[in-house]
Amino acid sequence: MPDTNINRFGKTSTLRLSAASKDGKTIIDDVYFTSPYKILPPFYNDNSQFATTMIISVSAGLMEGDRQEVFIHAKENANLLCTSQAFEKIHKMNNGEAGRTIKLTVDSNATLWYELLPVIPFADSAFTNQIDISLNDNTSRFALTDIISAGRIAHGEAFKYKYYNSLINAYIGDELVFFDNTRYSPRKSDLNGLGMFEKHSHLATVLLLNFLLTEREQSSIYEKINENPEMTGGISAIEHGFIIKVLGNNAQQLQNVTSLLKHILNIL
């Protein structure tokens, strides 16, 4: 019987990207990628200190056996925002899984905002993701936005995937400041139940490290989340930052919250 867990690209797909500060402007000083990855040249919004770069995957999505590695480094004084071109589709798998490891490094006085578009796990898909975050010190700022949907809702595939595992480790220096081990297994537990998705179809998690939010700004975010009756969520202070969780019924609702957050923090 053929091995269905073979990587169709023949080797681990790799993306390496680093940003540096030159003459007060953030530039991409090193980039390397293999199929299916591509990187667009950075663009700059008016009055923004950030370089925004878009990660493109020239592929229909993640297939069984796919392995990916992503390394992104914001060097001293650099301000980098990473986004993606399209929603991440995780396709049906027979016996194996797709996997990705992401290593994000932020030097002193640098900022990395890592915000990819939402993930859609198709029926019978299986995915394991690990994100390792390393901040040099308390002047290193970092934000992660992660949005997952219940599946292809219009196709009747809500929570029809096999599993979706996501492990996040975040360090400032040698200190572990955040740890999250998410393991969604719809065949083993009711993801629509209390304390899970609670009849919603989308979940956003936003991690902020070494960002400051006043009480008024926190209230603005909370009000934005709960002004829509289809949404629920909140913001909690953690050591060295904040964690925001939002449940909704479409991706745009959740992206509106992250857009407000970027506006408050003067990211864009």
Secondary structure, DSSP 8 states (H G I E B T S, - for coil): ---TT--TTSS-EEEEEEEEEETTEEEEEEEEE-TTEEE---B--TT---EEEEEEE-SSSB-TT-EEEEEEEE-TT-EEEEEESS-EEE---SS--EEEEEEEEE-TT-EEEEE---EEE-TT-EEEEEEEEEE-STT-EEEEEEEEESS-GGGT-TT-SSEEEEEEEEEETTEEEEEEEEEE-TTTS-TTSTTTTTT-SEEEEEEEES----HHHHHHHHHHHHTSTT-EEEEEEETTEEEEEEEESSHHHHHHHHHHHHHHTT--
